[in-house]
Amino acid sequence: MIWLVIILSGLTNFAARYSMFSGLTFLRLPTWLEAYVKFAPTAALSAIVAASLFVDETGVPFEGSPSKIYAAFIACCIALLTRSILFTIVVGLTALWALS
């Protein structure tokens, strides 16, 4: 079952990327699908960040340093206040460096 999901995800990804360069610009996704697809990058990045925050390099959950969690909290506050991606990254990395 997992292989089917992986293969279908790969084919869907390929079709979405190929359609931009193939000249098939007249084909559009349905509006209900566009509403879900626009959140895919945010969901993927959130999963990567959450995994790096709450799982250490050995795979043990919640055994990492608290400095990562504090820096992430500071970065979240900056993101909510400024809505600037670059400033959020700079402040988050600076906080992580300062707390480590």
N, C-alpha and C positions, 0 to 999 in steps of 0.2 A: 504494500500500500504506500509506503514512504517513497519508494522508487517512482511510483506513478505520480505522486505529488511533485517530486523533484523534476521529473521529465516534463510534466505539464507546465510547471513554473518556468522552466528554461525555454520551452517553446513559446510561451506567452511573452516572455521577456524579449526573445529574439524577434517575434512578430511585431511587437511594439516599437522596437528600435529600428528594424528594417523598414517599416512603413514610413518613417520620416525621410529616409534617403532614397526610396524606390520610386518616388513620383506619385504615390498613391495618396496624395494629400486630400483628395475628395472624400476619402473614407474617414468617418468620424466615429468615435466611441459613443455609445449611448450616454445620455446625461447622467443616468443613475450610476453608471460605471465610472464616469469621470469624477463623480463626487467621492467615490471610495478610493480611486487610484491616487488622487491628489494627497492623501494622507499616508501613502505607502513609504515615502522617504523618511518622514518624521517617525513613523512607527519603527522602521528598521534602525535608525540612528538611536532612538530611545532604548531599544533592546541592547544595542552594543554598549551604550554608556552605562546602562543599569548593570550589565554583566561585569563591566570593568570596575564598577563601584563596589558591588556587593560580593564578588567572588575574587579570591586572590589567585596568584599565578599557579598554585598547586591544585586549584579547583575546590578548595574548602570555602563554603559560603560563610559570609559575615566574619571572616577572620582577618580582613585587610586592615590597613591603618585608618584611623578615623580622620586623618588629614584629607583623604580623598572625599569623604562625605561632607566635611566642612567646606572644602573648596567648591564642591558641587552645589551646596546650599548657597554660598556666596554668588556663584555664577548664575544660579536660578533667580536670585533676587535682582541682580544686575540686568538679566534678560527681561524680567518683568517690568523693570523701571525704564530701561532705555530702548528696548526693542532693537538693539544693534547687535548683530551676530559677531562682528569683528571685535567690538568692545567687550562682549561677553566672553569670548575666547581668551582675549588678552588678560582680562581681570581673573578669569578662572584659572588660567595657567600660572599667573603671578601669585594668586592665593595658594595654589598647590605648592609652588616653589617655596613660598614663605612659610607655609605650615609644615613642610617636610623637614 
